[in-house]
Amino acid sequence: DYYFNAVEIRRSFPSSLHLVDSAGRVFEQIPLNPSDYCPYSATGNYTGGVVYAHYGRPEDFNWLRSVGVLAAGHLVVMRVGGGVSFAEKVWLAERNGGGGALIYPDPADLPQDPRRLGLNAHTAVSEHVTERKPERLLNTLELTSDSPGLPLIPALPITATVAAKLLSQLSGPPCPPSWRGRLPYVRCVLGPDFGSGRRVRLSVQNLMTPVLLNNIFSSLEGREPDQYVILGAQRDSLGPGAVKSGVGTAILLELARTFSTMVKNGFSPRRSLLFVSWDAGDFGNVGATEWLEVYLSMLHLKAVAYFSLDQAIMGDDHLSASTSPLLVDLLDAAIRQVEHPKHAGQTIYSQAERDGGSWRIMKPLYLNSGAYSFTAFAGVPAMELRFTEDRAYPFLNTPLDTVPRLQEVLGGRLGVTGRSLAELVGEMVLRLVHDHILPLRITSYAQTVLQLSAQLNKHSAELQSRGVSPQWLFSARGDYSRAAETLQRAIDYSDLHDPNTARFYNTRIMKVEYYFLSQYVSAMETPFRHVIHGRGNHTLSALTEHLTLLTSDPGRFDENRFRRQLALFTWTLQGAANALNGDVWSMFNRF
């Protein structure tokens, strides 16, 4: 099956970078590769000094402010990596008053010696810079300069060579030692002065181009066809895309072939399987998110889980899983059964224990993940799995991301590594489509909220002095914990072979993730409504970040804002507890 939708995607005209004098006259043009661009960058020109902001993380901009270096009115140069997406870097640069963003790969992060499978100094890394997909209007996506999530400042990926040329001419306070990279001839300073009154002029001219999305679906119908497990991988890439899209697509096709063969040979899955090849992944997972927007109401209590196969193989040393905590038990069981691709005779679990603990495999969902929208936007438990190296895969999002280079990185083990990951996903999917009761850890979020409760307890005296009481949150957390434990005990002592009983409990289990989507914020203005994994003022991360201001910067603590954050989170948590209990009225009785 196919799903089509017309969208507009911001593509690029050649950008330019010039050095100008105090009068604005150009005295040097810096050569750029015309194919290097950031999808969705704002169009425009900006001239200013240069500020070096390390990885462009919140703490990096905070440190700059603490030493009196402001990004306002200047171009902000940031390094690829640091656990921050291009979109977040540009958004933070804009939020701090920067007039433009330049992002480069530093040799300290991505080795650049071609003889050691490194990224050469003349190659830039490209990535989109939108924090969300714009709203649907009349079955199209209309992207304008004021669309939510689109940056208002121009952004451009640059090479290490260009970055060295700019940063070597900076003057200003010295960088902290941890900010020093490995660019040649660069004495690490923060800027913004650029020597002899010179400035840098950035010009980005992007064009909105209508394109037709083409998501491709294949399904295997189960005995309960209205409940299904989804597997997906993006099909597009800005470059050759061996890692970005090729490996994930190959694993997706192989899993579809394998399960189809099982069904032909007599296997009858309880739940349905849906295999999806997504379009426009490199433009912010547009294909997947667009489909989610259309079918969001249908997904509730139908989609059991989603597995993203994007960027699945970047090495063969370590497995990482960005996941909803509801799927942790499934993963733990699977890694005990599948052989490690690099260590024959050892499971992934046993090797992880040797490396310092299998818990290191589990990571939170992140904004640029192919799985993120399913949980943060649609309330479906999701996971993205990946094998990696100790040394970062340097060619991702570049024209050098080819199969021969990936094979060389893996020492020719691409096939066996792909097989291990496919077996891992297959084991988890098999349980989800076969077991009477969905093997999801419904008590997992109780521990997450317990950690917040501990932080609130540390600040209880200060909060009480300001007239703020976290008592309702403690009550909601207790209600959720009891509801989850009660449901789990009821499942443990029930006849799960009775179809009606199993379906009753599975329906309750499938509500858990969905009811962590806040009903108290606008889905249009705040699409990632999940209070744990989402983005916005209603989330746990926003609440805890604001709470830390009580000790780090009390003057910036806003009592009214904190009360609202606490209320939004508490109401959502209490609603999840009531839904788990099957009690839709107690919330209104209590508040």
KOLTOR-930509 format. One record per residue (C-alpha): residue number from 1; residue in one letter; x, y, z. Coordinates in Angstrom, 3 decimals, padded with zeros to 6 digits, always signed. Layout:
N
   nr  rest        xx        yy        zz
  NUM     A         X         Y         Z
...
This chain:
591
   nr  rest        xx        yy        zz
    1     D  +000.000  +000.000  +000.000
    2     Y  +001.041  +003.588  -000.528
    3     Y  +000.368  +006.808  +001.341
    4     F  +000.845  +010.001  -000.655
    5     N  +000.812  +013.569  +000.555
    6     A  +001.965  +016.800  -001.072
    7     V  +004.418  +018.758  +001.072
    8     E  +006.756  +021.694  +000.690
    9     I  +010.356  +021.122  +001.727
   10     R  +012.871  +023.918  +002.062
   11     R  +015.776  +023.179  -000.242
   12     S  +018.896  +025.207  -000.902
   13     F  +020.384  +027.618  -003.356
   14     P  +024.175  +028.050  -003.067
   15     S  +025.083  +029.928  +000.114
   16     S  +028.020  +032.266  +000.560
   17     L  +030.419  +033.318  +003.278
   18     H  +032.499  +036.507  +002.977
   19     L  +034.924  +038.464  +005.093
   20     V  +034.077  +042.163  +005.021
   21     D  +035.762  +045.277  +006.390
   22     S  +034.254  +047.860  +008.747
   23     A  +032.618  +049.619  +005.784
   24     G  +030.978  +046.409  +004.596
   25     R  +033.266  +045.935  +001.591
   26     V  +034.086  +042.345  +000.679
   27     F  +037.802  +041.610  +000.762
   28     E  +037.660  +037.787  +000.742
   29     Q  +035.180  +035.119  -000.296
   30     I  +035.445  +031.827  +001.580
   31     P  +034.907  +028.855  -000.776
   32     L  +031.906  +026.650  +000.064
   33     N  +030.524  +023.437  -001.397
   34     P  +027.195  +024.434  -002.998
   35     S  +025.611  +021.119  -001.996
   36     D  +026.186  +021.737  +001.740
   37     Y  +023.084  +023.132  +003.395
   38     C  +020.722  +022.756  +006.340
   39     P  +017.156  +021.924  +005.272
   40     Y  +014.690  +024.477  +006.706
   41     S  +017.353  +027.111  +007.439
   42     A  +015.985  +030.648  +007.375
   43     T  +016.715  +032.573  +004.214
   44     G  +018.650  +035.804  +004.557
   45     N  +021.925  +037.627  +005.096
   46     Y  +023.647  +038.433  +008.340
   47     T  +026.892  +040.255  +009.091
   48     G  +028.598  +040.269  +012.491
   49     G  +031.434  +039.095  +014.653
   50     V  +031.959  +035.454  +015.554
   51     V  +031.328  +033.716  +018.895
   52     Y  +032.573  +030.178  +019.502
   53     A  +029.935  +028.283  +021.529
   54     H  +031.450  +024.765  +021.769
   55     Y  +028.598  +022.272  +021.050
   56     G  +025.855  +024.878  +021.369
   57     R  +024.303  +023.188  +024.399
   58     P  +022.309  +025.136  +027.025
   59     E  +025.209  +024.867  +029.460
   60     D  +027.595  +026.210  +026.830
   61     F  +025.555  +029.372  +026.309
   62     N  +025.139  +029.712  +030.082
   63     W  +028.913  +029.577  +030.505
   64     L  +029.426  +032.216  +027.801
   65     R  +027.028  +034.534  +029.641
   66     S  +028.821  +033.915  +032.926
   67     V  +032.094  +035.255  +031.477
   68     G  +030.442  +038.188  +029.737
   69     V  +030.561  +036.876  +026.155
   70     L  +027.186  +037.298  +024.471
   71     A  +026.089  +035.688  +021.234
   72     A  +023.678  +038.544  +020.543
   73     G  +024.422  +040.278  +017.262
   74     H  +027.018  +037.754  +016.108
   75     L  +027.403  +034.565  +014.105
   76     V  +027.631  +031.541  +016.371
   77     V  +030.129  +028.795  +015.471
   78     M  +029.360  +025.390  +017.026
   79     R  +030.729  +021.862  +016.761
   80     V  +028.816  +018.840  +015.492
   81     G  +027.884  +016.499  +018.342
   82     G  +027.676  +016.967  +022.084
   83     G  +024.353  +015.142  +022.206
   84     V  +022.609  +018.148  +020.618
   85     S  +020.893  +018.066  +017.227
   86     F  +021.432  +020.764  +014.617
   87     A  +017.879  +021.956  +015.266
   88     E  +018.563  +022.433  +018.981
   89     K  +021.885  +024.192  +018.311
   90     V  +020.281  +026.694  +015.948
   91     W  +017.278  +027.221  +018.225
   92     L  +019.554  +027.970  +021.193
   93     A  +021.738  +030.283  +019.102
   94     E  +018.592  +032.161  +018.029
   95     R  +017.257  +032.229  +021.600
   96     N  +020.518  +033.792  +022.755
   97     G  +020.335  +036.534  +020.138
   98     G  +022.672  +035.057  +017.543
   99     G  +022.214  +036.322  +014.017
  100     G  +023.287  +033.118  +012.292
  101     A  +024.674  +029.636  +012.979
  102     L  +027.696  +027.850  +011.503
  103     I  +028.178  +024.179  +012.420
  104     Y  +031.375  +022.248  +011.735
  105     P  +032.876  +018.790  +012.474
  106     D  +035.873  +019.097  +014.794
  107     P  +038.648  +016.473  +014.503
  108     A  +038.328  +015.952  +018.267
  109     D  +034.835  +014.544  +017.703
  110     L  +035.023  +013.062  +014.201
  111     P  +038.526  +011.851  +013.280
  112     Q  +039.646  +013.492  +010.042
  113     D  +042.629  +011.450  +008.928
  114     P  +041.469  +009.736  +005.707
  115     R  +044.102  +007.026  +006.165
  116     R  +042.281  +005.944  +009.349
  117     L  +038.777  +006.006  +007.917
  118     G  +038.315  +009.582  +008.996
  119     L  +036.367  +012.501  +007.620
  120     N  +038.581  +014.726  +005.496
  121     A  +038.875  +018.384  +006.484
  122     H  +037.018  +019.562  +003.367
  123     T  +033.749  +017.723  +004.086
  124     A  +030.819  +019.260  +005.970
  125     V  +028.084  +017.447  +007.875
  126     S  +024.497  +018.306  +006.860
  127     E  +021.339  +018.012  +008.949
  128     H  +017.915  +019.652  +009.077
  129     V  +017.284  +022.479  +011.557
  130     T  +013.562  +022.337  +012.289
  131     E  +012.371  +021.261  +015.729
  132     R  +009.019  +020.004  +014.477
  133     K  +007.049  +019.404  +011.321
  134     P  +004.772  +022.353  +010.446
  135     E  +001.000  +022.114  +010.644
  136     R  -001.145  +020.417  +008.033
  137     L  -003.183  +022.868  +005.969
  138     L  -005.662  +021.463  +003.424
  139     N  -003.725  +018.204  +003.096
  140     T  -000.446  +020.023  +002.445
  141     L  +002.321  +021.339  +004.618
  142     E  +002.727  +025.071  +004.342
  143     L  +006.127  +026.252  +005.508
  144     T  +006.504  +029.971  +006.047
  145     S  +009.098  +032.006  +007.887
  146     D  +006.855  +032.168  +010.965
  147     S  +005.878  +028.484  +011.047
  148     P  +006.380  +027.049  +014.554
  149     G  +009.635  +025.155  +014.897
  150     L  +011.376  +026.795  +011.927
  151     P  +014.452  +028.869  +012.782
  152     L  +014.435  +032.614  +012.218
  153     I  +018.191  +032.832  +011.612
  154     P  +020.239  +031.442  +008.704
  155     A  +022.216  +028.274  +009.388
  156     L  +024.945  +026.615  +007.364
  157     P  +027.144  +023.521  +007.746
  158     I  +030.818  +024.324  +007.186
  159     T  +033.946  +022.206  +006.897
  160     A  +036.750  +021.992  +009.434
  161     T  +038.920  +023.957  +007.009
  162     V  +036.462  +026.863  +006.933
  163     A  +035.985  +026.725  +010.707
  164     A  +039.764  +026.875  +011.230
  165     K  +039.987  +029.921  +008.970
  166     L  +037.332  +031.740  +011.013
  167     L  +038.331  +030.676  +014.521
  168     S  +042.047  +031.282  +013.969
  169     Q  +041.319  +035.010  +013.475
  170     L  +039.212  +035.431  +016.606
  171     S  +040.241  +037.416  +019.650
  172     G  +038.652  +037.564  +023.063
  173     P  +038.659  +035.577  +026.322
  174     P  +040.262  +032.118  +026.202
  175     C  +038.138  +028.982  +026.047
  176     P  +037.957  +026.602  +028.996
  177     P  +040.246  +023.584  +028.441
  178     S  +037.307  +021.228  +027.782
  179     W  +036.220  +023.365  +024.817
  180     R  +039.478  +023.032  +022.914
  181     G  +039.182  +021.056  +019.725
  182     R  +041.839  +019.863  +017.319
  183     L  +041.617  +022.367  +014.501
  184     P  +045.113  +023.189  +013.232
  185     Y  +046.522  +026.656  +013.969
  186     V  +043.576  +027.613  +016.172
  187     R  +044.224  +029.185  +019.561
  188     C  +040.921  +028.557  +021.274
  189     V  +039.272  +031.870  +022.161
  190     L  +035.614  +032.833  +022.443
  191     G  +035.396  +035.967  +020.295
  192     P  +033.465  +037.987  +019.181
  193     D  +036.188  +040.322  +017.855
  194     F  +037.445  +039.330  +014.447
  195     G  +040.616  +041.361  +014.069
  196     S  +041.072  +044.824  +012.519
  197     G  +037.363  +045.547  +012.583
  198     R  +036.593  +042.734  +010.188
  199     R  +033.292  +040.879  +010.194
  200     V  +031.792  +037.810  +008.588
  201     R  +028.827  +037.957  +006.197
  202     L  +026.650  +034.864  +005.882
  203     S  +024.132  +034.556  +003.060
  204     V  +021.674  +031.648  +002.833
  205     Q  +019.111  +031.582  +000.041
  206     N  +016.671  +028.685  +000.360
  207     L  +013.765  +027.773  -001.886
  208     M  +010.504  +026.123  -000.892
  209     T  +009.978  +023.181  -003.265
  210     P  +006.738  +021.128  -003.413
  211     V  +007.411  +017.385  -003.363
  212     L  +005.210  +014.305  -003.105
  213     L  +005.768  +012.059  -000.108
  214     N  +005.606  +008.340  -000.747
  215     N  +005.363  +006.140  +002.354
  216     I  +005.174  +002.422  +001.475
  217     F  +003.311  -000.083  +003.691
  218     S  +003.108  -003.860  +003.897
  219     S  +001.081  -005.761  +006.473
  220     L  +000.572  -009.233  +007.899
  221     E  -002.863  -009.565  +009.456
  222     G  -003.154  -011.239  +012.845
  223     R  -006.034  -012.951  +014.608
  224     E  -006.682  -009.622  +016.351
  225     P  -006.195  -007.420  +013.273
  226     D  -007.061  -004.140  +014.985
  227     Q  -003.920  -004.291  +017.172
  228     Y  -000.571  -004.101  +015.424
  229     V  +003.158  -003.761  +015.888
  230     I  +004.897  -001.324  +013.520
  231     L  +008.442  -001.556  +012.125
  232     G  +009.815  +001.301  +010.051
  233     A  +012.901  +002.774  +008.399
  234     Q  +013.482  +005.939  +006.413
  235     R  +014.255  +005.449  +002.734
  236     D  +015.740  +008.839  +001.777
  237     S  +019.080  +010.519  +002.491
  238     L  +020.835  +013.729  +001.499
  239     G  +023.901  +011.733  +000.384
  240     P  +024.587  +008.064  -000.481
  241     G  +023.082  +007.165  +002.905
  242     A  +024.528  +003.704  +003.585
  243     V  +024.051  +004.170  +007.333
  244     K  +021.360  +006.844  +007.188
  245     S  +018.845  +004.822  +005.211
  246     G  +020.356  +001.845  +003.377
  247     V  +021.043  -000.523  +006.279
  248     G  +017.726  +000.182  +008.002
  249     T  +015.804  -000.418  +004.795
  250     A  +017.648  -003.698  +004.185
  251     I  +016.873  -004.949  +007.710
  252     L  +013.229  -003.891  +007.342
  253     L  +012.889  -005.862  +004.089
  254     E  +014.583  -008.906  +005.578
  255     L  +012.296  -008.882  +008.631
  256     A  +009.257  -008.548  +006.360
  257     R  +010.493  -011.493  +004.261
  258     T  +011.172  -013.614  +007.351
  259     F  +007.789  -013.047  +009.000
  260     S  +006.015  -013.575  +005.665
  261     T  +007.781  -016.932  +005.296
  262     M  +006.775  -017.890  +008.846
  263     V  +003.121  -017.109  +008.078
  264     K  +003.256  -019.139  +004.849
  265     N  +004.666  -022.017  +006.886
  266     G  +001.808  -021.959  +009.400
  267     F  +002.658  -019.259  +011.966
  268     S  -000.513  -017.397  +012.981
  269     P  +000.300  -014.135  +014.791
  270     R  -002.163  -012.955  +017.411
  271     R  -001.629  -009.299  +016.440
  272     S  -000.935  -007.717  +013.093
  273     L  +002.437  -006.560  +011.769
  274     L  +002.937  -003.369  +009.765
  275     F  +006.196  -002.743  +007.848
  276     V  +006.731  +000.847  +006.667
  277     S  +009.326  +002.553  +004.465
  278     W  +009.168  +006.264  +005.358
  279     D  +009.854  +009.168  +003.038
  280     A  +011.442  +012.565  +003.943
  281     G  +013.310  +011.249  +006.973
  282     D  +016.204  +013.624  +006.385
  283     F  +013.809  +016.563  +006.566
  284     G  +012.835  +015.841  +010.168
  285     N  +011.046  +012.477  +009.916
  286     V  +008.320  +014.250  +007.950
  287     G  +006.913  +011.112  +006.319
  288     A  +006.356  +009.322  +009.627
  289     T  +005.057  +012.352  +011.501
  290     E  +002.705  +013.321  +008.679
  291     W  +001.213  +009.822  +008.730
  292     L  +000.896  +009.991  +012.528
  293     E  -001.012  +013.268  +012.271
  294     V  -003.501  +011.752  +009.835
  295     Y  -004.054  +008.525  +011.767
  296     L  -003.498  +009.691  +015.349
  297     S  -007.073  +009.019  +016.444
  298     M  -006.927  +005.546  +014.877
  299     L  -003.624  +004.671  +016.551
  300     H  -005.028  +004.997  +020.092
  301     L  -005.457  +001.474  +021.509
  302     K  -004.410  -000.086  +018.188
  303     A  -000.660  +000.501  +017.820
  304     V  +001.091  -001.718  +020.360
  305     A  +004.671  -000.511  +019.758
  306     Y  +006.969  +000.962  +017.122
  307     F  +010.535  -000.086  +016.248
  308     S  +012.725  +002.313  +014.258
  309     L  +015.554  +000.789  +012.198
  310     D  +017.106  +004.120  +011.173
  311     Q  +020.915  +004.323  +011.338
  312     A  +020.912  +000.820  +012.780
  313     I  +024.556  -000.079  +012.046
  314     M  +027.369  +002.414  +012.791
  315     G  +029.752  -000.172  +014.175
  316     D  +029.695  -003.523  +015.964
  317     D  +031.129  -002.847  +019.432
  318     H  +028.137  -001.749  +021.484
  319     L  +024.358  -001.845  +021.304
  320     S  +022.359  +001.214  +022.313
  321     A  +018.583  +001.463  +022.537
  322     S  +016.729  +004.767  +022.757
  323     T  +013.461  +003.563  +024.181
  324     S  +010.272  +004.098  +026.071
  325     P  +010.735  +002.442  +029.489
  326     L  +007.665  +000.311  +028.803
  327     L  +009.778  -001.775  +026.381
  328     V  +012.781  -002.294  +028.667
  329     D  +011.813  -005.807  +029.833
  330     L  +011.360  -006.943  +026.240
  331     L  +014.822  -005.692  +025.330
  332     D  +016.402  -007.235  +028.416
  333     A  +015.010  -010.645  +027.468
  334     A  +016.081  -010.324  +023.830
  335     I  +019.716  -009.344  +024.486
  336     R  +020.091  -012.498  +026.595
  337     Q  +019.200  -014.638  +023.566
  338     V  +020.966  -013.001  +020.604
  339     E  +024.659  -013.529  +019.889
  340     H  +026.934  -010.502  +019.833
  341     P  +028.078  -009.810  +016.231
  342     K  +031.718  -009.340  +017.232
  343     H  +032.068  -011.982  +019.954
  344     A  +031.074  -015.473  +018.827
  345     G  +029.515  -017.604  +021.556
  346     Q  +028.611  -014.605  +023.727
  347     T  +025.237  -012.952  +023.945
  348     I  +024.826  -009.199  +023.672
  349     Y  +023.881  -009.216  +027.360
  350     S  +027.017  -011.056  +028.543
  351     Q  +029.281  -008.775  +026.520
  352     A  +027.495  -005.681  +027.846
  353     E  +028.031  -006.922  +031.401
  354     R  +031.750  -007.243  +030.688
  355     D  +031.733  -003.662  +029.357
  356     G  +030.318  -002.269  +032.591
  357     G  +026.667  -003.282  +032.812
  358     S  +023.809  -004.008  +030.451
  359     W  +021.923  -000.999  +031.842
  360     R  +024.231  +001.157  +029.719
  361     I  +022.335  -000.040  +026.641
  362     M  +019.159  +001.817  +027.659
  363     K  +018.965  +005.479  +026.649
  364     P  +016.096  +007.997  +026.576
  365     L  +014.359  +008.887  +023.339
  366     Y  +015.798  +011.965  +021.633
  367     L  +014.318  +014.572  +019.297
  368     N  +016.013  +013.437  +016.077
  369     S  +015.206  +009.765  +016.582
  370     G  +012.937  +008.018  +014.119
  371     A  +011.071  +006.626  +017.129
  372     Y  +010.592  +009.935  +018.939
  373     S  +007.344  +011.130  +017.328
  374     F  +005.598  +007.826  +017.981
  375     T  +005.993  +008.198  +021.739
  376     A  +006.188  +011.983  +022.250
  377     F  +003.479  +012.858  +019.709
  378     A  +001.265  +009.757  +019.421
  379     G  +001.697  +008.053  +022.817
  380     V  +002.905  +004.740  +021.363
  381     P  +005.820  +002.909  +023.081
  382     A  +008.775  +003.128  +020.697
  383     M  +012.407  +002.053  +020.418
  384     E  +015.349  +002.797  +018.126
  385     L  +018.190  +000.252  +018.165
  386     R  +021.755  +000.812  +016.986
  387     F  +025.154  -000.893  +016.995
  388     T  +028.017  +001.590  +017.405
  389     E  +031.807  +001.754  +017.776
  390     D  +033.882  +003.299  +020.553
  391     R  +035.014  +005.673  +017.830
  392     A  +032.221  +007.730  +016.234
  393     Y  +031.177  +006.798  +012.699
  394     P  +032.504  +009.883  +010.894
  395     F  +030.617  +009.738  +007.588
  396     L  +026.996  +010.093  +008.727
  397     N  +025.148  +012.914  +006.922
  398     T  +028.003  +013.401  +004.457
  399     P  +028.647  +012.446  +000.803
  400     L  +031.073  +009.811  +002.129
  401     D  +028.415  +007.594  +003.767
  402     T  +028.868  +004.677  +001.359
  403     V  +028.649  +000.896  +001.726
  404     P  +032.387  +000.292  +001.021
  405     R  +033.367  +002.732  +003.795
  406     L  +030.878  +001.172  +006.210
  407     Q  +032.220  -002.294  +005.395
  408     E  +035.749  -001.040  +006.015
  409     V  +034.757  +000.418  +009.390
  410     L  +033.212  -002.948  +010.297
  411     G  +036.068  -005.031  +008.960
  412     G  +033.695  -006.713  +006.500
  413     R  +031.178  -007.675  +009.222
  414     L  +028.212  -005.643  +007.949
  415     G  +026.195  -008.765  +007.153
  416     V  +026.660  -010.457  +010.521
  417     T  +026.026  -007.204  +012.412
  418     G  +022.833  -006.561  +010.479
  419     R  +021.723  -010.106  +011.193
  420     S  +022.254  -009.668  +014.960
  421     L  +020.195  -006.499  +015.014
  422     A  +017.439  -008.074  +012.913
  423     E  +017.319  -011.080  +015.256
  424     L  +017.095  -008.736  +018.236
  425     V  +014.152  -006.834  +016.786
  426     G  +012.578  -010.098  +015.606
  427     E  +012.680  -011.598  +019.111
  428     M  +010.880  -008.577  +020.596
  429     V  +008.329  -008.365  +017.803
  430     L  +007.612  -012.072  +018.044
  431     R  +006.646  -011.738  +021.703
  432     L  +004.526  -008.660  +021.053
  433     V  +002.515  -010.355  +018.301
  434     H  +002.290  -013.738  +020.035
  435     D  +001.940  -013.396  +023.833
  436     H  -001.512  -013.458  +025.434
  437     I  -000.610  -010.420  +027.554
  438     L  +001.509  -007.609  +026.150
  439     P  +004.931  -007.793  +027.849
  440     L  +005.180  -004.082  +028.663
  441     R  +006.556  -002.818  +031.980
  442     I  +003.575  -000.778  +033.158
  443     T  +005.245  +000.149  +036.474
  444     S  +008.249  +001.832  +034.839
  445     Y  +007.046  +005.434  +035.011
  446     A  +006.455  +005.203  +038.755
  447     Q  +010.238  +005.109  +039.262
  448     T  +010.723  +008.114  +036.976
  449     V  +008.270  +010.196  +038.994
  450     L  +009.780  +008.942  +042.243
  451     Q  +013.058  +010.602  +041.210
  452     L  +011.210  +013.898  +040.742
  453     S  +009.596  +013.490  +044.162
  454     A  +013.047  +013.134  +045.706
  455     Q  +014.171  +016.391  +044.072
  456     L  +011.055  +018.186  +045.293
  457     N  +011.711  +016.906  +048.803
  458     K  +015.188  +018.460  +048.736
  459     H  +013.622  +021.851  +048.031
  460     S  +010.495  +021.389  +050.157
  461     A  +011.400  +024.065  +052.726
  462     E  +012.139  +026.667  +050.063
  463     L  +008.980  +025.774  +048.132
  464     Q  +006.845  +025.946  +051.283
  465     S  +008.272  +029.400  +052.085
  466     R  +007.071  +030.525  +048.653
  467     G  +003.621  +029.030  +049.199
  468     V  +004.140  +026.164  +046.765
  469     S  +003.231  +022.662  +047.893
  470     P  +004.120  +019.520  +045.910
  471     Q  +001.679  +017.453  +047.995
  472     W  -000.731  +016.845  +045.105
  473     L  +002.103  +015.508  +042.975
  474     F  +003.144  +013.105  +045.738
  475     S  -000.470  +011.940  +045.955
  476     A  -000.721  +011.461  +042.181
  477     R  +002.551  +009.526  +042.132
  478     G  +001.270  +007.232  +044.874
  479     D  -001.994  +006.690  +043.011
  480     Y  -000.133  +005.823  +039.810
  481     S  +002.244  +003.417  +041.566
  482     R  -000.635  +001.637  +043.314
  483     A  -002.681  +001.477  +040.121
  484     A  +000.197  -000.023  +038.132
  485     E  +001.039  -002.563  +040.835
  486     T  -002.630  -003.506  +041.306
  487     L  -003.076  -004.055  +037.581
  488     Q  +000.097  -006.147  +037.407
  489     R  -001.068  -008.337  +040.315
  490     A  -004.483  -008.777  +038.704
  491     I  -002.805  -009.904  +035.484
  492     D  -000.536  -012.323  +037.355
  493     Y  -003.521  -014.053  +039.014
  494     S  -005.909  -014.149  +036.039
  495     D  -006.730  -016.812  +033.479
  496     L  -004.888  -015.245  +030.562
  497     H  -005.930  -017.995  +028.157
  498     D  -009.443  -016.597  +028.237
  499     P  -009.576  -014.275  +025.178
  500     N  -011.929  -011.752  +026.782
  501     T  -009.788  -011.478  +029.919
  502     A  -006.582  -011.072  +027.934
  503     R  -008.110  -008.422  +025.686
  504     F  -009.490  -006.517  +028.696
  505     Y  -006.045  -006.326  +030.322
  506     N  -004.235  -005.565  +027.062
  507     T  -006.535  -002.618  +026.469
  508     R  -005.599  -001.268  +029.908
  509     I  -001.890  -001.823  +029.236
  510     M  -002.075  +000.003  +025.904
  511     K  -003.509  +003.079  +027.633
  512     V  -000.394  +003.661  +029.739
  513     E  +001.815  +005.492  +027.225
  514     Y  -001.090  +007.322  +025.614
  515     Y  -002.298  +008.806  +028.882
  516     F  +001.084  +010.427  +029.472
  517     L  +000.200  +012.786  +026.626
  518     S  -000.915  +015.944  +028.388
  519     Q  -004.527  +016.834  +027.673
  520     Y  -003.911  +020.338  +029.033
  521     V  -001.729  +021.744  +026.243
  522     S  -002.636  +022.408  +022.628
  523     A  -001.685  +019.634  +020.210
  524     M  -001.295  +022.333  +017.554
  525     E  +001.060  +024.573  +019.544
  526     T  +002.763  +021.796  +021.544
  527     P  +002.680  +018.640  +019.394
  528     F  +005.097  +016.642  +021.560
  529     R  +002.683  +016.467  +024.483
  530     H  +004.216  +013.522  +026.370
  531     V  +005.087  +014.790  +029.851
  532     I  +008.167  +012.551  +030.137
  533     H  +009.566  +012.479  +026.595
  534     G  +007.967  +015.559  +025.062
  535     R  +009.118  +019.148  +024.663
  536     G  +007.572  +022.186  +026.273
  537     N  +006.711  +023.881  +029.522
  538     H  +004.464  +020.978  +030.568
  539     T  +007.228  +018.337  +030.674
  540     L  +009.125  +016.756  +033.515
  541     S  +012.437  +018.044  +032.144
  542     A  +011.153  +021.645  +032.060
  543     L  +009.842  +021.278  +035.600
  544     T  +013.108  +019.881  +036.997
  545     E  +015.205  +022.433  +035.092
  546     H  +013.121  +025.233  +036.595
  547     L  +013.386  +023.640  +040.042
  548     T  +017.202  +023.745  +039.943
  549     L  +017.026  +027.547  +039.705
  550     L  +016.087  +027.601  +043.393
  551     T  +019.722  +026.929  +044.185
  552     S  +021.614  +027.947  +041.029
  553     D  +019.876  +031.270  +040.275
  554     P  +016.991  +032.071  +042.691
  555     G  +016.304  +035.415  +041.025
  556     R  +015.184  +033.649  +037.831
  557     F  +012.791  +031.287  +039.643
  558     D  +009.230  +032.183  +038.603
  559     E  +006.687  +030.986  +041.191
  560     N  +003.641  +031.402  +038.940
  561     R  +005.309  +029.535  +036.090
  562     F  +006.439  +026.767  +038.449
  563     R  +002.929  +026.374  +039.874
  564     R  +001.559  +025.998  +036.374
  565     Q  +004.251  +023.459  +035.439
  566     L  +003.596  +021.478  +038.613
  567     A  -000.162  +021.524  +037.989
  568     L  +000.129  +020.416  +034.357
  569     F  +002.388  +017.513  +035.255
  570     T  +000.312  +016.490  +038.294
  571     W  -002.992  +016.525  +036.393
  572     T  -001.544  +014.359  +033.630
  573     L  -000.041  +011.895  +036.091
  574     Q  -003.309  +011.659  +038.044
  575     G  -005.191  +011.111  +034.792
  576     A  -002.836  +008.264  +033.881
  577     A  -003.396  +006.704  +037.310
  578     N  -007.172  +006.978  +036.965
  579     A  -007.093  +005.481  +033.466
  580     L  -004.989  +002.592  +034.698
  581     N  -007.520  +002.051  +037.488
  582     G  -010.425  +002.400  +035.091
  583     D  -011.684  +005.275  +037.282
  584     V  -012.474  +008.301  +035.120
  585     W  -014.250  +010.271  +037.864
  586     S  -011.808  +010.380  +040.793
  587     M  -009.754  +013.159  +039.215
  588     F  -012.724  +015.508  +039.341
  589     N  -013.490  +014.478  +042.902
  590     R  -009.933  +015.124  +044.107
  591     F  -009.112  +018.443  +042.433
